């Protein structure tokens, strides 16, 4: 344990450590070296050792010690900044598997046209790594932290897939019953792979053309994303596969 001792009667001030530092008034350069080493090994008590070095340099005042004092000041500033930055990195939660993430985003195509955005709305909440988002977007957000703003380009292969012409079919009008059908309308259709959303692309006299491709299939996607919050998912959220609470799913 080191303590700062103010010895007015002996006209000096020094830091004493039993069996390690000589008594006050000693001008040994070993004291300065010792204190620098203590800072490196014990950064938590940096302020105590910093005061000790400045006191030591005051006792051994000279042009040389002025230079050392300036060097010591720069050293402390750099060390404190680095130490603080490392502490922030260790304590800031990163986006990773089974983390609940809150984001604002804007989606554009390569022409710059906005295709979708959360601007002016509630942020999007999702669980990383459970399939809530397209793979390319999850990969682009992996490792990011609260406050990060990132641009993510997603290929069709990691977005909504490449277009498949086999998923475009003509079906009889009678398949829709007597309901009114307009171009752009979407319906649930039964397929060999279960229920699938199809989009009406053409309307003929006797048949209607539907497209089973996602509307953004084959499109390269450009996301502008701001990370708002990152937290651990609860066991219930992981069991259900979606976020609960404000901005999430309500049962």
MIDOSE-1310 file (N, C-alpha, C; in nm, 2 decimals, decimal comma, always signed):
residues 251
xxxx	+0,09/-0,12/+0,00/+0,00/+0,00/+0,00/+0,09/+0,12/+0,00; +0,07/+0,21/-0,10/+0,15/+0,34/-0,10/+0,06/+0,45/-0,05; +0,13/+0,55/+0,02/+0,05/+0,66/+0,07/+0,14/+0,79/+0,05; +0,07/+0,90/+0,03/+0,14/+1,03/+0,01/+0,16/+1,09/+0,15
xxxx	+0,28/+1,12/+0,18/+0,32/+1,17/+0,32/+0,37/+1,31/+0,30; +0,30/+1,40/+0,37/+0,34/+1,54/+0,37/+0,43/+1,57/+0,49; +0,55/+1,58/+0,47/+0,65/+1,60/+0,58/+0,70/+1,74/+0,58; +0,62/+1,84/+0,63/+0,66/+1,98/+0,63/+0,78/+2,01/+0,71
xxxx	+0,80/+1,93/+0,82/+0,91/+1,96/+0,91/+1,04/+1,91/+0,85; +1,04/+1,82/+0,75/+1,16/+1,77/+0,68/+1,18/+1,84/+0,55; +1,08/+1,94/+0,52/+1,09/+2,02/+0,39/+1,08/+1,94/+0,27; +1,01/+1,82/+0,28/+1,00/+1,74/+0,16/+0,87/+1,66/+0,16
xxxx	+0,84/+1,61/+0,05/+0,72/+1,53/+0,03/+0,75/+1,41/-0,06; +0,71/+1,29/-0,02/+0,75/+1,17/-0,10/+0,64/+1,06/-0,08; +0,64/+0,97/-0,17/+0,56/+0,85/-0,16/+0,65/+0,74/-0,10; +0,60/+0,68/+0,01/+0,68/+0,57/+0,07/+0,60/+0,44/+0,05
xxxx	+0,68/+0,34/+0,03/+0,63/+0,20/+0,02/+0,73/+0,12/+0,10; +0,68/+0,05/+0,20/+0,77/-0,03/+0,29/+0,87/-0,12/+0,21; +1,00/-0,10/+0,23/+1,09/-0,19/+0,16/+1,12/-0,16/+0,02; +1,05/-0,05/-0,04/+1,06/-0,04/-0,18/+1,12/+0,10/-0,22
xxxx	+1,07/+0,21/-0,16/+1,11/+0,34/-0,20/+1,19/+0,41/-0,09; +1,30/+0,47/-0,12/+1,37/+0,54/-0,01/+1,30/+0,65/+0,05; +1,34/+0,70/+0,16/+1,27/+0,81/+0,24/+1,28/+0,94/+0,15; +1,19/+1,03/+0,19/+1,18/+1,16/+0,12/+1,31/+1,23/+0,11
xxxx	+1,33/+1,31/+0,00/+1,45/+1,38/-0,02/+1,55/+1,31/-0,11; +1,53/+1,18/-0,13/+1,62/+1,10/-0,21/+1,60/+1,14/-0,36; +1,71/+1,15/-0,43/+1,70/+1,19/-0,57/+1,73/+1,08/-0,67; +1,71/+0,95/-0,62/+1,75/+0,84/-0,71/+1,65/+0,83/-0,82
xxxx	+1,70/+0,82/-0,95/+1,61/+0,80/-1,07/+1,53/+0,67/-1,06; +1,58/+0,58/-0,97/+1,51/+0,45/-0,96/+1,36/+0,47/-0,92; +1,34/+0,58/-0,84/+1,20/+0,60/-0,79/+1,11/+0,63/-0,91; +1,15/+0,72/-1,00/+1,07/+0,75/-1,11/+1,04/+0,62/-1,20
xxxx	+1,14/+0,54/-1,22/+1,12/+0,42/-1,30/+1,03/+0,32/-1,23; +1,04/+0,31/-1,09/+0,96/+0,23/-1,01/+0,81/+0,27/-1,03; +0,78/+0,40/-1,02/+0,65/+0,45/-1,03/+0,59/+0,43/-1,17; +0,67/+0,45/-1,27/+0,62/+0,42/-1,41/+0,57/+0,28/-1,42
xxxx	+0,65/+0,18/-1,36/+0,62/+0,04/-1,37/+0,49/+0,01/-1,29; +0,48/+0,08/-1,17/+0,36/+0,06/-1,09/+0,23/+0,10/-1,17; +0,24/+0,21/-1,25/+0,13/+0,25/-1,33/+0,09/+0,15/-1,43; +0,18/+0,09/-1,50/+0,16/-0,01/-1,60/+0,09/-0,14/-1,53
xxxx	+0,14/-0,17/-1,42/+0,10/-0,30/-1,35/-0,03/-0,27/-1,27; -0,06/-0,15/-1,23/-0,17/-0,12/-1,14/-0,24/+0,01/-1,19; -0,31/+0,00/-1,31/-0,37/+0,12/-1,37/-0,48/+0,18/-1,28; -0,55/+0,10/-1,20/-0,66/+0,14/-1,12/-0,61/+0,25/-1,02
xxxx	-0,48/+0,24/-0,97/-0,43/+0,34/-0,88/-0,35/+0,45/-0,95; -0,38/+0,47/-1,08/-0,29/+0,56/-1,16/-0,28/+0,70/-1,10; -0,39/+0,76/-1,05/-0,38/+0,89/-1,00/-0,28/+0,91/-0,88; -0,28/+0,80/-0,79/-0,19/+0,81/-0,68/-0,05/+0,81/-0,72
xxxx	-0,01/+0,72/-0,82/+0,13/+0,71/-0,87/+0,16/+0,83/-0,95; +0,06/+0,89/-1,02/+0,09/+1,01/-1,10/+0,14/+1,13/-1,01; +0,06/+1,14/-0,90/+0,10/+1,25/-0,81/+0,23/+1,23/-0,75; +0,27/+1,10/-0,73/+0,40/+1,07/-0,67/+0,51/+1,10/-0,76
xxxx	+0,49/+1,08/-0,89/+0,60/+1,11/-0,99/+0,62/+1,26/-1,00; +0,51/+1,33/-1,00/+0,52/+1,48/-1,01/+0,59/+1,53/-0,88; +0,56/+1,47/-0,77/+0,63/+1,51/-0,65/+0,78/+1,48/-0,65; +0,81/+1,37/-0,70/+0,95/+1,32/-0,72/+1,02/+1,42/-0,81
xxxx	+0,96/+1,46/-0,92/+1,03/+1,55/-1,02/+1,04/+1,69/-0,96; +0,95/+1,73/-0,87/+0,96/+1,86/-0,81/+1,09/+1,86/-0,72; +1,11/+1,75/-0,65/+1,23/+1,74/-0,56/+1,36/+1,75/-0,63; +1,36/+1,69/-0,76/+1,48/+1,69/-0,83/+1,47/+1,78/-0,95
xxxx	+1,43/+1,91/-0,93/+1,40/+2,01/-1,03/+1,53/+2,04/-1,11; +1,51/+2,03/-1,24/+1,62/+2,07/-1,33/+1,56/+2,08/-1,47; +1,64/+2,12/-1,57/+1,59/+2,13/-1,71/+1,55/+1,99/-1,75; +1,63/+1,89/-1,71/+1,61/+1,75/-1,75/+1,48/+1,70/-1,69
xxxx	+1,45/+1,74/-1,56/+1,33/+1,69/-1,50/+1,21/+1,76/-1,56; +1,22/+1,89/-1,61/+1,11/+1,95/-1,68/+1,07/+1,87/-1,80; +1,17/+1,83/-1,88/+1,15/+1,75/-1,99/+1,07/+1,62/-1,96; +1,12/+1,55/-1,85/+1,06/+1,43/-1,80/+0,92/+1,45/-1,76
xxxx	+0,89/+1,57/-1,69/+0,76/+1,60/-1,65/+0,66/+1,61/-1,77; +0,71/+1,68/-1,88/+0,63/+1,69/-2,00/+0,60/+1,55/-2,06; +0,70/+1,47/-2,06/+0,69/+1,33/-2,12/+0,59/+1,25/-2,03; +0,60/+1,27/-1,90/+0,51/+1,20/-1,81/+0,36/+1,24/-1,83
xxxx	+0,34/+1,37/-1,85/+0,20/+1,42/-1,87/+0,14/+1,35/-2,00; +0,22/+1,36/-2,11/+0,17/+1,29/-2,23/+0,15/+1,15/-2,22; +0,24/+1,08/-2,14/+0,22/+0,94/-2,12/+0,09/+0,91/-2,04; +0,06/+0,99/-1,94/-0,06/+0,96/-1,86/-0,18/+0,98/-1,95
xxxx	-0,18/+1,09/-2,03/-0,30/+1,12/-2,11/-0,33/+1,00/-2,21; -0,22/+0,96/-2,27/-0,23/+0,85/-2,37/-0,28/+0,72/-2,30; -0,22/+0,69/-2,18/-0,25/+0,57/-2,11/-0,39/+0,57/-2,06; -0,44/+0,68/-2,01/-0,57/+0,69/-1,96/-0,67/+0,67/-2,07
xxxx	-0,65/+0,74/-2,18/-0,74/+0,73/-2,30/-0,75/+0,58/-2,35; -0,63/+0,52/-2,36/-0,63/+0,38/-2,41/-0,70/+0,29/-2,31; -0,67/+0,30/-2,18/-0,73/+0,22/-2,08/-0,88/+0,23/-2,07; -0,93/+0,36/-2,09/-1,07/+0,39/-2,09/-1,14/+0,32/-2,21
xxxx	-1,07/+0,33/-2,33/-1,13/+0,28/-2,45/-1,14/+0,13/-2,44; -1,04/+0,06/-2,39/-1,04/-0,08/-2,37/-1,15/-0,13/-2,28; -1,17/-0,04/-2,17/-1,28/-0,08/-2,07/-1,41/-0,07/-2,14; -1,43/+0,03/-2,23/-1,56/+0,05/-2,30/-1,58/-0,07/-2,39
xxxx	-1,48/-0,11/-2,46/-1,49/-0,23/-2,55/-1,54/-0,35/-2,48; -1,48/-0,37/-2,36/-1,51/-0,49/-2,28/-1,66/-0,49/-2,23; -1,71/-0,37/-2,20/-1,84/-0,36/-2,13/-1,96/-0,33/-2,23; -1,93/-0,29/-2,36/-2,04/-0,26/-2,45/-2,08/-0,39/-2,52
xxxx	-2,21/-0,42/-2,51/-2,26/-0,54/-2,57/-2,27/-0,54/-2,72; -2,21/-0,64/-2,78/-2,21/-0,65/-2,93/-2,33/-0,73/-2,98; -2,36/-0,71/-3,11/-2,46/-0,79/-3,17/-2,41/-0,92/-3,20; -2,47/-1,03/-3,15/-2,43/-1,16/-3,17/-2,55/-1,26/-3,16
xxxx	-2,53/-1,38/-3,17/-2,64/-1,48/-3,17/-2,72/-1,47/-3,04; -2,85/-1,47/-3,06/-2,95/-1,47/-2,95/-2,95/-1,33/-2,87; -2,91/-1,23/-2,94/-2,92/-1,09/-2,88/-3,04/-1,02/-2,95; -3,11/-0,95/-2,86/-3,22/-0,87/-2,91/-3,17/-0,74/-2,96
xxxx	-3,20/-0,70/-3,08/-3,14/-0,58/-3,14/-3,25/-0,48/-3,19; -3,24/-0,36/-3,16/-3,33/-0,25/-3,20/-3,26/-0,16/-3,30; -3,32/-0,15/-3,42/-3,25/-0,07/-3,53/-3,35/+0,02/-3,60; -3,30/+0,13/-3,66/-3,37/+0,20/-3,76/-3,30/+0,17/-3,89
xxxx	-3,38/+0,16/-4,00/-3,31/+0,13/-4,13/-3,38/+0,20/-4,24; -3,31/+0,21/-4,35/-3,37/+0,26/-4,48/-3,31/+0,16/-4,59; -3,40/+0,11/-4,67/-3,36/+0,02/-4,78/-3,37/+0,08/-4,91; -3,26/+0,08/-4,99/-3,27/+0,14/-5,13/-3,22/+0,03/-5,23
xxxx	-3,26/+0,05/-5,35/-3,20/-0,03/-5,46/-3,08/+0,04/-5,52; -3,02/-0,02/-5,62/-2,89/+0,04/-5,67/-2,92/+0,18/-5,74; -3,04/+0,21/-5,77/-3,07/+0,34/-5,83/-3,10/+0,44/-5,73; -3,10/+0,40/-5,60/-3,12/+0,50/-5,49/-3,26/+0,52/-5,45
xxxx	-3,35/+0,44/-5,51/-3,49/+0,45/-5,48/-3,52/+0,38/-5,34; -3,59/+0,45/-5,26/-3,62/+0,40/-5,12/-3,73/+0,29/-5,14; -3,70/+0,17/-5,10/-3,80/+0,06/-5,11/-3,87/+0,04/-4,98; -3,80/+0,07/-4,87/-3,87/+0,05/-4,73/-3,79/+0,13/-4,63
xxxx	-3,85/+0,17/-4,52/-3,78/+0,25/-4,42/-3,86/+0,24/-4,29; -3,79/+0,25/-4,18/-3,86/+0,26/-4,05/-3,86/+0,41/-4,00; -3,81/+0,50/-4,09/-3,80/+0,64/-4,05/-3,94/+0,69/-4,02; -3,96/+0,76/-3,91/-4,09/+0,81/-3,87/-4,18/+0,71/-3,81
xxxx	-4,13/+0,59/-3,79/-4,20/+0,48/-3,73/-4,13/+0,42/-3,61; -4,19/+0,32/-3,55/-4,12/+0,25/-3,44/-4,00/+0,17/-3,50; -3,89/+0,16/-3,42/-3,77/+0,08/-3,47/-3,81/-0,06/-3,49; -3,73/-0,13/-3,57/-3,74/-0,27/-3,59/-3,67/-0,35/-3,48
xxxx	-3,73/-0,44/-3,41/-3,67/-0,53/-3,31/-3,66/-0,67/-3,36; -3,55/-0,73/-3,35/-3,54/-0,87/-3,39/-3,44/-0,95/-3,30; -3,43/-1,08/-3,32/-3,34/-1,16/-3,25/-3,23/-1,21/-3,35; -3,11/-1,17/-3,32/-3,00/-1,21/-3,41/-2,97/-1,36/-3,41
xxxx	-2,96/-1,41/-3,53/-2,92/-1,55/-3,55/-3,03/-1,66/-3,54; -3,16/-1,61/-3,55/-3,27/-1,71/-3,54/-3,36/-1,70/-3,67; -3,31/-1,63/-3,77/-3,38/-1,62/-3,89/-3,49/-1,51/-3,90; -3,48/-1,41/-3,81/-3,58/-1,30/-3,82/-3,55/-1,21/-3,94
xxxx	-3,42/-1,20/-3,98/-3,38/-1,11/-4,09/-3,31/-1,19/-4,20; -3,30/-1,13/-4,32/-3,23/-1,20/-4,42/-3,08/-1,22/-4,39; -3,02/-1,33/-4,43/-2,88/-1,36/-4,39/-2,78/-1,25/-4,41; -2,79/-1,18/-4,53/-2,69/-1,07/-4,55/-2,70/-0,96/-4,46
xxxx	-2,82/-0,93/-4,41/-2,83/-0,81/-4,32/-2,78/-0,86/-4,18; -2,81/-0,98/-4,14/-2,75/-1,03/-4,01/-2,60/-1,03/-4,01; -2,54/-1,07/-4,12/-2,40/-1,08/-4,13/-2,34/-0,94/-4,12; -2,40/-0,84/-4,18/-2,35/-0,70/-4,18/-2,36/-0,64/-4,05
xxxx	-2,46/-0,69/-3,96/-2,48/-0,63/-3,83/-2,40/-0,70/-3,72; -2,35/-0,82/-3,75/-2,27/-0,90/-3,65/-2,16/-0,82/-3,59; -2,15/-0,81/-3,46/-2,04/-0,75/-3,39/-2,06/-0,60/-3,37; -2,16/-0,54/-3,43/-2,19/-0,40/-3,41/-2,24/-0,37/-3,27
xxxx	-2,23/-0,24/-3,23/-2,28/-0,20/-3,09/-2,37/-0,09/-3,10; -2,43/-0,06/-2,99/-2,53/+0,06/-2,98/-2,46/+0,18/-3,03; -2,53/+0,26/-3,11/-2,47/+0,38/-3,16/-2,41/+0,37/-3,30; -2,38/+0,25/-3,34/-2,31/+0,23/-3,47/-2,41/+0,26/-3,58
xxxx	-2,35/+0,32/-3,69/-2,43/+0,35/-3,81/-2,35/+0,28/-3,92; -2,42/+0,19/-4,00/-2,35/+0,11/-4,10/-2,43/+0,10/-4,23; -2,35/+0,09/-4,34/-2,41/+0,07/-4,47/-2,38/-0,08/-4,51; -2,49/-0,15/-4,54/-2,48/-0,29/-4,57/-2,53/-0,32/-4,71
xxxx	-2,45/-0,38/-4,80/-2,49/-0,42/-4,93/-2,52/-0,57/-4,93; -2,64/-0,61/-4,98/-2,67/-0,75/-4,97/-2,70/-0,80/-5,11; -2,64/-0,91/-5,15/-2,66/-0,97/-5,28/-2,79/-1,05/-5,28; -2,85/-1,07/-5,40/-2,97/-1,15/-5,40/-2,96/-1,29/-5,33
xxxx	-2,84/-1,35/-5,34/-2,83/-1,48/-5,28/-2,84/-1,48/-5,13; -2,80/-1,36/-5,07/-2,81/-1,35/-4,93/-2,93/-1,26/-4,89; -3,01/-1,23/-4,99/-3,13/-1,15/-4,96/-3,26/-1,23/-4,98; -3,33/-1,19/-5,08/-3,46/-1,26/-5,11/-3,45/-1,36/-5,22
xxxx	-3,33/-1,40/-5,26/-3,30/-1,51/-5,36/-3,30/-1,45/-5,50; -3,26/-1,54/-5,59/-3,26/-1,50/-5,73/-3,39/-1,54/-5,79; -3,43/-1,47/-5,90/-3,56/-1,50/-5,96/-3,56/-1,64/-6,03; -3,67/-1,70/-6,01/-3,69/-1,84/-6,07/-3,82/-1,83/-6,16
xxxx	-3,80/-1,84/-6,29/-3,91/-1,83/-6,38/-4,01/-1,94/-6,36; -3,97/-2,05/-6,30/-4,06/-2,17/-6,28/-4,17/-2,13/-6,18; -4,15/-2,02/-6,10/-4,24/-1,98/-6,00/-4,35/-1,89/-6,06; -4,34/-1,86/-6,19/-4,44/-1,78/-6,25/-4,54/-1,87/-6,33
xxxx	-4,67/-1,86/-6,29/-4,77/-1,95/-6,35/-4,90/-1,88/-6,39; -4,97/-1,94/-6,48/-5,10/-1,89/-6,52/-5,20/-1,99/-6,46; -5,30/-1,93/-6,39/-5,40/-2,01/-6,32/-5,54/-1,97/-6,37; -5,64/-2,06/-6,38/-5,77/-2,02/-6,42/-5,83/-1,91/-6,33
xxxx	-5,91/-1,83/-6,39/-5,98/-1,73/-6,31/-6,07/-1,79/-6,20; -6,12/-1,91/-6,24/-6,21/-1,98/-6,14/-6,14/-2,01/-6,01; -6,01/-2,01/-6,01/-5,94/-2,04/-5,89/-5,95/-1,94/-5,78; -6,00/-1,82/-5,82/-6,01/-1,71/-5,73/-6,16/-1,69/-5,69
xxxx	-6,25/-1,78/-5,74/-6,39/-1,77/-5,70/-6,45/-1,64/-5,77; -6,54/-1,58/-5,70/-6,60/-1,46/-5,76/-6,54/-1,33/-5,71; -6,43/-1,34/-5,64/-6,37/-1,21/-5,58/-6,30/-1,13/-5,69; -6,29/-1,00/-5,67/-6,23/-0,91/-5,76/-6,08/-0,92/-5,75
xxxx	-6,01/-0,93/-5,86/-5,87/-0,95/-5,86/-5,80/-0,84/-5,94; -5,70/-0,77/-5,88/-5,63/-0,66/-5,94/-5,48/-0,69/-5,95; -5,41/-0,63/-6,05/-5,27/-0,65/-6,06/-5,20/-0,60/-5,93; -5,10/-0,67/-5,88/-5,03/-0,63/-5,76/-5,09/-0,69/-5,63
xxxx	-5,21/-0,75/-5,64/-5,26/-0,81/-5,52/-5,19/-0,94/-5,49; -5,18/-0,97/-5,36/-5,11/-1,09/-5,32/-5,21/-1,19/-5,25; -5,18/-1,32/-5,27/-5,27/-1,42/-5,22/-5,19/-1,54/-5,16; -5,24/-1,61/-5,07/-5,18/-1,73/-5,02/-5,22/-1,85/-5,11
xxxx	-5,12/-1,92/-5,16/-5,14/-2,03/-5,25/-5,09/-2,16/-5,20; -5,16/-2,27/-5,21/-5,11/-2,40/-5,17/-5,01/-2,46/-5,27; -4,89/-2,50/-5,23/-4,79/-2,56/-5,31/-4,74/-2,69/-5,25; -4,66/-2,75/-5,33/-4,60/-2,88/-5,27/-4,51/-2,85/-5,15
xxxx	-4,47/-2,72/-5,13/-4,39/-2,68/-5,02/-4,47/-2,61/-4,91; -4,60/-2,63/-4,92/-4,68/-2,56/-4,82/-4,74/-2,43/-4,87; -4,79/-2,35/-4,78/-4,85/-2,22/-4,82/-4,74/-2,12/-4,87; -4,77/-2,05/-4,98/-4,68/-1,96/-5,03/-4,75/-1,83/-5,08
xxxx	-4,69/-1,71/-5,06/-4,74/-1,59/-5,11/-4,71/-1,57/-5,25; -4,82/-1,54/-5,33/-4,80/-1,51/-5,48/-4,85/-1,38/-5,51; -4,80/-1,31/-5,61/-4,84/-1,18/-5,65/-4,90/-1,18/-5,79; -5,01/-1,12/-5,81/-5,07/-1,11/-5,94/-5,00/-1,02/-6,03
xxxx	-4,95/-1,06/-6,14/-4,87/-0,98/-6,23/-4,95/-0,95/-6,36; -5,04/-1,04/-6,41/-5,11/-1,01/-6,53/-5,25/-1,07/-6,51; -5,35/-1,00/-6,58/-5,49/-1,04/-6,57/-5,54/-1,06/-6,71; -5,58/-1,18/-6,75/-5,64/-1,21/-6,88/-5,79/-1,24/-6,87
xxxx	-5,85/-1,27/-6,98/-5,99/-1,30/-6,98/-6,02/-1,43/-6,91; -5,94/-1,53/-6,94/-5,97/-1,66/-6,88/-5,87/-1,70/-6,77; -5,75/-1,63/-6,77/-5,65/-1,68/-6,67/-5,58/-1,56/-6,61; -5,52/-1,58/-6,49/-5,45/-1,48/-6,42/-5,31/-1,53/-6,39
xxxx	-5,21/-1,44/-6,42/-5,07/-1,48/-6,40/-5,02/-1,44/-6,26; -4,97/-1,54/-6,19/-4,92/-1,51/-6,05/-4,77/-1,54/-6,05; -4,70/-1,47/-5,96/-4,55/-1,49/-5,95/-4,52/-1,52/-5,80; -4,46/-1,64/-5,78/-4,42/-1,69/-5,65/-4,29/-1,64/-5,60
xxxx	-4,22/-1,56/-5,68/-4,09/-1,50/-5,64/-4,12/-1,39/-5,54; -4,03/-1,37/-5,45/-4,05/-1,25/-5,36/-4,03/-1,12/-5,45; -4,11/-1,02/-5,42/-4,10/-0,89/-5,50/-3,96/-0,84/-5,51; -3,87/-0,87/-5,41/-3,73/-0,82/-5,41/-3,63/-0,93/-5,46
xxxx	-3,69/-1,04/-5,51/-3,60/-1,14/-5,56/-3,52/-1,09/-5,67; -3,39/-1,12/-5,68/-3,30/-1,08/-5,78/-3,25/-0,93/-5,77; -3,29/-0,87/-5,66/-3,25/-0,72/-5,64/-3,14/-0,71/-5,54; -3,04/-0,64/-5,58/-2,93/-0,61/-5,48/-2,98/-0,50/-5,39
xxxx	-2,96/-0,52/-5,26/-3,02/-0,44/-5,15/-2,92/-0,36/-5,08; -2,95/-0,23/-5,05/-2,86/-0,14/-4,98/-2,93/-0,09/-4,86; -2,88/-0,13/-4,74/-2,94/-0,09/-4,62/-2,85/+0,02/-4,55; -2,92/+0,12/-4,50/-2,85/+0,22/-4,41/-2,91/+0,19/-4,27
xxxx	-2,83/+0,15/-4,17/-2,88/+0,10/-4,05/-2,82/+0,18/-3,93; -2,90/+0,21/-3,83/-2,85/+0,27/-3,70/-2,89/+0,17/-3,59; -2,79/+0,13/-3,51/-2,82/+0,04/-3,40/-2,86/+0,12/-3,28; -2,98/+0,09/-3,23/-3,03/+0,17/-3,11/-3,01/+0,10/-2,98
xxxx	-3,03/-0,03/-2,97/-3,01/-0,10/-2,85/-2,97/-0,24/-2,88; -2,90/-0,30/-2,78/-2,86/-0,44/-2,79/-2,87/-0,50/-2,65; -2,94/-0,62/-2,64/-2,96/-0,68/-2,51/-2,97/-0,83/-2,52; -2,96/-0,91/-2,41/-2,98/-1,05/-2,42/-3,12/-1,08/-2,44
xxxx	-3,15/-1,18/-2,52/-3,29/-1,23/-2,53/-3,33/-1,31/-2,41; -3,46/-1,31/-2,37/-3,50/-1,39/-2,26/-3,53/-1,53/-2,31; -3,54/-1,62/-2,22/-3,56/-1,76/-2,25/-3,70/-1,78/-2,32; -3,80/-1,70/-2,28/-3,93/-1,70/-2,35/-3,92/-1,65/-2,49
xxxx	-3,84/-1,55/-2,51/-3,83/-1,49/-2,65/-3,76/-1,59/-2,74; -3,66/-1,66/-2,69/-3,58/-1,76/-2,76/-3,67/-1,88/-2,80; -3,76/-1,92/-2,70/-3,85/-2,03/-2,72/-3,95/-2,00/-2,83; -4,00/-1,87/-2,83/-4,10/-1,83/-2,93/-4,04/-1,78/-3,06
xxxx	-3,91/-1,75/-3,06/-3,85/-1,70/-3,18/-3,87/-1,56/-3,22; -3,92/-1,48/-3,13/-3,94/-1,34/-3,16/-3,93/-1,25/-3,03; -3,92/-1,12/-3,05/-3,91/-1,03/-2,94/-4,04/-1,00/-2,87; -4,04/-0,99/-2,74/-4,16/-0,96/-2,67/-4,15/-0,81/-2,61
xxxx	-4,26/-0,76/-2,56/-4,26/-0,63/-2,50/-4,28/-0,51/-2,60; -4,25/-0,39/-2,56/-4,26/-0,27/-2,65/-4,18/-0,29/-2,78; -4,25/-0,27/-2,89/-4,19/-0,28/-3,02/-4,18/-0,43/-3,07; -4,21/-0,52/-2,99/-4,21/-0,66/-3,02/-4,34/-0,72/-3,04
xxx	-4,35/-0,86/-3,02/-4,47/-0,93/-3,04/-4,55/-0,93/-2,91; -4,69/-0,92/-2,93/-4,77/-0,92/-2,81/-4,86/-1,04/-2,82; -4,86/-1,13/-2,72/-4,95/-1,25/-2,72/-5,09/-1,21/-2,66
